[in-house]
Amino acid sequence: MNELLQEASAATGNMTIAVFNSEELAPLIEAIPKSRPMAQRLVEYLGENPHAPTADVYSAVAVDNISQEANAANRKLYFLGYMIGCMRPPVLLKNRFYQDAAQHLWSLYKLPQEPVLKTEFSFLTVKLSKQDAKRFKRAADDNGFTNQSGLIEAINRVMVEWNQ
């Protein structure tokens, strides 16, 4: 099968990062609708290039919005036991001007081995006051997060704090 790069841990949400060869990637790519060619390219690239910095993903895949394409791909990959995700690098990456860059490391993850029912996959909607929404967006921007990745980071931190 595939070569495991990193054992599952709390830092990876108990998921395993893996590298795939072309044969192993084919069923994952085929699961993504042909109407989403950027999502297909994203799966292919991340399957062969784990821990890819945001800038590398943009240039290699020619994608406009990585999170949007990852979300579209994840709707299909989830039921095959995989998902695309990102995490902050342990040390901030630098841009070409040697300034800290708000980049993440993107990978294709193998989900933990536990039974998953289709009905368990859902979306959560949260209503915030205008002031709280602005405050959160500003804090996310200041820390190099998009709204989505900032919410995921906040949820993960709360879950760790709650020992979940």
C-alpha positions in Angstrom: 0.0 0.0 0.0 1.2 3.5 0.7 4.2 4.6 2.7 3.2 6.2 6.0 5.0 9.5 6.7 3.7 10.3 10.1 2.0 8.2 12.8 -1.5 9.4 13.9 -1.4 11.8 16.8 -3.4 14.5 18.5 -1.6 17.0 16.3 -3.0 15.3 13.1 -6.4 14.7 14.6 -5.5 11.0 14.9 -5.2 10.8 11.2 -2.2 9.4 9.2 -0.4 11.4 6.5 0.5 9.1 3.6 2.2 9.2 0.2 0.5 7.4 -2.7 1.6 6.1 -6.0 -0.4 6.7 -9.2 -2.3 3.4 -8.9 -3.4 4.0 -5.3 -4.4 7.6 -6.2 -6.6 6.7 -9.2 -9.7 5.6 -7.2 -9.5 8.8 -5.1 -9.2 11.0 -8.1 -12.0 9.2 -9.9 -14.3 9.8 -6.9 -14.1 13.5 -7.5 -16.6 14.7 -10.1 -15.1 15.7 -13.5 -16.8 19.0 -13.1 -14.2 19.7 -10.3 -10.9 19.4 -12.2 -9.1 21.6 -9.6 -10.2 19.3 -6.8 -8.9 16.3 -8.8 -5.6 18.0 -9.3 -5.4 18.9 -5.6 -6.0 15.3 -4.6 -3.3 14.1 -7.1 -0.8 16.7 -6.0 -1.3 16.2 -2.2 -1.2 12.4 -2.5 2.3 12.7 -4.0 3.4 15.8 -2.0 2.4 15.7 1.6 3.1 18.7 3.8 2.9 21.0 0.7 3.1 24.7 1.6 0.2 26.8 0.4 2.3 28.7 -2.2 3.5 25.4 -3.7 -0.1 24.1 -3.9 -1.3 27.3 -5.6 1.4 27.1 -8.3 1.3 23.3 -8.9 -2.5 22.9 -9.0 -3.5 26.3 -10.4 -6.2 26.6 -7.9 -8.0 29.8 -6.9 -9.1 28.8 -3.4 -7.5 25.7 -1.9 -10.0 25.5 1.0 -13.0 25.5 -1.4 -11.6 22.8 -3.6 -10.5 20.7 -0.5 -14.0 21.0 0.9 -15.5 19.8 -2.4 -13.1 16.9 -2.6 -13.6 16.0 1.1 -17.3 15.5 0.5 -16.3 12.4 -1.7 -13.1 11.4 0.0 -14.6 11.2 3.5 -16.6 8.1 2.5 -13.5 6.5 1.1 -11.6 7.0 4.4 -9.5 10.1 3.4 -9.6 13.8 3.7 -7.6 16.9 2.7 -6.5 19.0 5.6 -3.9 21.6 6.5 -2.0 22.6 9.6 0.2 25.4 10.7 3.9 24.7 10.2 5.9 24.3 13.4 8.1 27.2 12.3 6.6 30.0 10.2 7.5 29.9 6.6 9.1 32.9 5.0 8.1 34.6 1.7 10.6 35.7 -0.9 11.2 38.9 1.1 12.1 36.8 4.2 9.0 37.9 6.0 6.8 35.5 7.9 4.1 34.1 5.6 0.7 32.9 6.7 1.1 29.6 4.9 -0.2 26.2 6.0 1.1 22.7 5.2 -1.5 20.8 3.1 -1.7 17.0 3.1 -4.0 14.1 2.2 -4.9 12.2 5.4 -6.1 8.7 6.0 -8.9 8.8 8.5 -8.8 6.7 11.7 -10.2 3.1 11.3 -13.6 3.4 12.8 -17.0 2.8 11.3 -18.5 5.9 9.8 -22.1 6.1 8.8 -23.2 8.4 6.0 -25.6 10.1 8.4 -22.7 11.1 10.8 -21.2 13.5 8.3 -22.9 16.9 8.8 -22.4 20.6 8.9 -22.5 22.9 11.8 -24.0 26.4 11.5 -23.2 29.0 14.1 -24.7 32.5 14.4 -22.4 35.2 15.8 -23.2 38.7 16.7 -21.7 41.2 14.2 -19.2 42.4 16.8 -18.1 38.8 17.6 -17.8 37.9 13.9 -15.6 41.0 13.3 -13.5 40.2 16.4 -13.0 36.6 15.3 -12.2 37.5 11.7 -9.6 40.1 12.8 -8.0 37.6 15.2 -7.9 34.9 12.5 -6.3 37.3 10.1 -3.8 38.4 12.6 -2.8 34.8 13.3 -2.5 33.8 9.6 -5.8 31.9 9.4 -8.7 32.0 7.1 -12.1 32.1 8.8 -12.6 28.3 8.2 -9.1 27.3 9.4 -9.4 29.7 12.3 -12.6 28.1 13.4 -11.1 24.6 13.1 -8.1 25.7 15.1 -10.4 27.2 17.8 -12.5 24.0 17.9 -9.5 21.8 18.1 -8.0 23.8 21.0 -11.3 23.7 22.9 -11.6 20.0 22.3 -8.1 19.4 23.7 -8.9 21.6 26.7 -12.0 19.5 27.3 -10.0 16.3 26.9 -12.0 15.2 23.9 
